[in-house]
Amino acid sequence: MKRWLCILILCLAGCIDGRSEEEKNKQLQDKLAMTDTTEITVLIPSKVSNKKLAITLPRCFFTNLKNKVIDGKVEEIAAGIIFALPTFSGFPNDEEALHQCPDYSRPVAGLSIAPLYPKIGTTKLEYGNFWLKQQSYRYSVKEQKNNQALYRIGIAGKLTMFADQSDKNQQDLKIDFWPFDAKDENDSYPHQTDIYSVLDKEFSVAYTVYSSRYLHGNHKPLPNQWYFADALIDIYKHNESLLDHPEIIQGFIENNNRILDYIHQHSKVID
């Protein structure tokens, strides 16, 4: 009886150890990936065609890959790409970060790349205020001025505006932000502006632009240097509107254009 009891205990211990080793192995693989400079290609299928967006970068820049990389390629529903925090705030704020694996012990920021989804009940993508057409139920007009409109997102106070593709704007763009509120000067949300952009017609890229509160050292604008993310906060400190400041909108557009240029250097659409 004792013999069988010992065998049972050893079997149970082996099972526990097996799961523990599996977890340790997964953690080790994730850790190795964080410093792996081997280039891989992540393929993201479109939702409206047979096309795929192929993004090629060192493995260490990609995060949360769900599938196994085979022969340097992996297909994913979407992709997250990680860089040092200042990189997208006045892109490329940190030029060196584009060529080095991100240091996960320091603040990081990400690009989220995914397919665009058509409006429910349709199979085609409608451009020109893309997100407004796709999810009109989320937005209500706050104010209109200078042939543009500012929208509320839900009822929480967050605002958004849309910038259509033009000769100055590579793709449809959405700017989501929390206006500065003097009643809560320490609120961090106004210092983080969320950007959503169309990418190569059938895909999208999303990221966050930070104010100078989160930028440090050489990455922080000089005291007399104009920075569009800080300017967005300042105008609401003076009870002004983004619609009265096209130069701020253009700052976000030009920043997005540079980010799209960078993505295009490392990606292509394949059939």
C-alpha positions in Angstrom: 0.0 0.0 0.0 2.8 2.4 0.9 4.5 1.5 -2.4 1.5 2.5 -4.4 1.0 5.6 -2.3 4.6 6.7 -3.0 4.1 6.0 -6.8 0.9 8.1 -6.7 2.7 11.0 -5.0 5.6 10.8 -7.5 3.2 10.9 -10.4 1.4 13.9 -9.0 4.7 15.6 -8.3 5.7 14.8 -11.9 2.6 16.4 -13.3 3.0 19.5 -11.2 6.6 19.7 -12.2 5.7 19.2 -15.8 3.3 22.2 -15.7 5.8 24.3 -13.9 8.5 23.5 -16.5 6.0 24.4 -19.3 5.3 27.7 -17.7 9.0 28.3 -17.1 9.7 27.5 -20.8 7.1 29.9 -22.0 8.5 32.7 -19.8 12.0 31.9 -21.1 10.8 32.1 -24.7 9.1 35.4 -24.1 12.2 36.7 -22.4 14.4 35.6 -25.3 12.0 37.2 -27.8 12.5 40.6 -26.0 16.1 40.7 -27.2 15.8 38.7 -30.4 17.0 40.8 -33.3 16.1 38.2 -36.0 13.8 39.7 -38.5 10.3 38.1 -38.9 7.3 38.9 -41.0 3.9 39.2 -39.4 1.0 38.8 -41.8 -2.4 40.4 -41.1 -5.3 39.4 -43.3 -7.8 42.0 -44.6 -11.5 41.8 -43.7 -12.7 42.9 -47.1 -10.3 41.1 -49.5 -7.7 38.4 -49.9 -4.9 40.9 -49.3 -2.5 40.7 -46.3 -0.4 43.4 -44.7 3.2 42.0 -44.3 5.2 43.8 -41.6 8.9 42.9 -41.3 10.9 43.9 -38.2 13.2 42.3 -35.6 11.3 39.8 -33.4 11.9 41.9 -30.3 9.6 44.7 -31.5 6.5 42.5 -31.7 4.5 41.7 -28.6 1.8 39.1 -27.8 2.2 37.0 -30.9 -0.4 34.2 -30.5 0.9 31.8 -33.2 4.2 30.1 -33.9 6.8 31.7 -36.1 7.6 29.3 -39.0 10.4 30.0 -41.5 10.4 33.6 -40.3 6.7 34.2 -40.9 3.6 34.2 -38.7 -0.1 35.1 -39.4 -1.9 37.1 -36.7 -5.3 38.8 -36.5 -3.5 42.0 -35.4 0.0 43.1 -34.3 1.4 45.1 -31.5 4.8 46.8 -32.1 6.7 48.3 -29.1 9.1 51.2 -28.9 10.5 53.4 -26.2 7.8 55.8 -24.8 8.7 59.1 -26.6 9.0 57.6 -30.0 5.6 58.6 -31.4 5.3 61.9 -29.6 6.8 64.2 -32.3 7.9 61.1 -34.4 10.6 60.0 -34.4 11.3 61.6 -31.0 13.8 58.9 -30.2 15.6 58.0 -33.4 17.8 55.4 -31.7 14.6 53.5 -30.5 13.8 52.6 -34.1 17.0 50.5 -34.3 17.2 49.0 -30.9 15.1 46.4 -29.1 12.8 48.1 -26.6 13.9 48.1 -22.9 10.9 46.7 -21.1 12.3 48.0 -17.8 11.6 51.5 -19.0 8.3 53.1 -20.2 7.3 51.9 -23.6 4.6 52.8 -26.2 3.0 50.7 -28.9 1.6 50.8 -32.4 -1.4 48.6 -32.8 -2.0 47.5 -36.4 -5.2 45.7 -37.4 -7.6 45.2 -40.3 -10.3 47.8 -40.8 -13.9 46.4 -40.4 -16.7 47.4 -42.7 -19.9 48.8 -41.3 -22.2 46.1 -39.9 -24.3 44.7 -42.8 -21.9 45.9 -45.5 -18.8 44.4 -47.2 -17.1 47.7 -48.3 -15.1 50.3 -46.4 -16.4 53.8 -46.6 -13.7 56.5 -46.5 -14.0 60.2 -45.5 -14.8 60.3 -41.8 -14.3 56.5 -41.8 -14.9 56.0 -38.1 -17.9 58.3 -38.0 -19.6 56.4 -40.8 -18.7 53.0 -39.3 -19.7 53.8 -35.7 -22.0 56.8 -35.9 -23.9 55.7 -32.8 -20.8 56.5 -30.6 -20.6 60.2 -31.6 -22.7 63.3 -31.1 -21.8 66.8 -32.4 -20.4 69.2 -29.7 -19.7 72.1 -32.0 -19.2 73.0 -35.7 -16.9 75.7 -37.0 -14.7 76.5 -40.0 -16.2 73.6 -42.0 -15.2 71.1 -39.3 -16.9 69.5 -36.4 -15.9 68.3 -32.9 -17.7 65.3 -31.5 -18.4 63.9 -28.1 -17.6 60.2 -27.5 -20.4 58.8 -25.3 -21.1 60.9 -22.2 -17.8 60.8 -20.3 -16.4 64.1 -21.7 -13.9 62.7 -24.2 -13.9 64.5 -27.6 -12.8 63.5 -31.1 -12.4 65.1 -34.5 -11.9 63.6 -37.9 -9.4 64.6 -40.6 -10.0 63.2 -44.0 -7.4 62.2 -46.5 -6.1 65.2 -48.5 -3.0 66.5 -50.2 -1.6 67.2 -46.7 -3.0 64.1 -45.0 -2.0 60.6 -46.2 -5.0 58.8 -44.8 -8.3 59.3 -42.8 -7.4 60.2 -39.2 -9.2 60.3 -35.9 -7.9 62.4 -32.9 -9.4 61.3 -29.5 -8.6 63.5 -26.5 -9.8 64.6 -23.1 -9.8 68.4 -22.9 -8.0 70.0 -20.0 -10.2 70.6 -17.0 -9.1 73.3 -14.5 -11.0 71.4 -11.8 -8.6 68.5 -12.1 -5.3 69.9 -13.1 -3.4 66.7 -12.2 -5.6 64.5 -14.4 -3.3 62.5 -16.7 -5.8 61.9 -19.5 -5.4 65.3 -21.2 -1.7 64.5 -21.6 -2.5 61.4 -23.7 -4.0 61.8 -27.2 -5.2 58.6 -29.0 -4.7 58.6 -32.7 -6.4 56.2 -35.2 -5.4 56.2 -38.8 -6.3 54.3 -41.9 -3.2 52.4 -43.3 -3.0 51.2 -46.9 -6.8 51.4 -47.4 -7.8 48.2 -45.7 -5.9 48.4 -42.4 -5.5 50.7 -39.4 -2.8 51.9 -37.0 -3.5 53.2 -33.5 -1.1 54.8 -31.0 -0.9 57.4 -28.2 0.8 60.8 -28.4 2.0 62.1 -25.0 2.5 65.7 -23.8 5.8 66.9 -22.6 4.8 65.9 -19.0 5.9 62.3 -20.0 8.9 63.3 -22.1 12.3 63.6 -20.4 15.9 64.7 -21.1 16.7 65.2 -24.8 13.2 64.0 -25.7 11.5 66.9 -24.0 10.7 70.0 -26.0 12.6 73.2 -25.0 10.6 75.7 -22.9 10.1 78.0 -25.9 9.6 75.2 -28.4 6.1 74.8 -29.8 4.8 71.2 -29.5 1.3 70.3 -30.8 0.4 67.9 -28.0 1.2 70.6 -25.4 -0.7 73.2 -27.5 -3.8 71.1 -27.4 -3.8 71.3 -23.6 -3.0 75.0 -23.5 -5.9 76.1 -25.7 -8.4 74.4 -23.3 -6.7 76.0 -20.4 -7.9 79.3 -22.0 -11.3 78.0 -22.9 -10.6 77.9 -26.6 -11.5 75.1 -29.1 -9.4 72.8 -31.2 -11.6 74.0 -34.2 -10.0 77.4 -33.9 -6.5 76.0 -34.2 -5.8 74.3 -37.5 -2.0 74.4 -36.8 -2.5 71.9 -33.9 -4.6 69.6 -36.1 -1.9 69.8 -38.7 0.7 69.0 -36.1 -1.0 65.7 -35.4 -1.5 65.0 -39.2 2.2 65.6 -40.0 3.3 63.4 -37.1 1.0 60.7 -38.4 2.3 61.1 -41.9 5.8 60.4 -40.6 4.7 57.3 -38.7 2.9 56.0 -41.8 6.1 56.6 -43.8 8.1 54.5 -41.3 5.5 51.7 -41.4 5.7 51.7 -45.2 9.4 51.3 -45.1 8.9 48.0 -43.3 5.7 46.6 -44.8 3.9 45.9 -48.0 0.4 44.7 -49.0 0.4 41.3 -50.7 -2.3 39.4 -52.5 
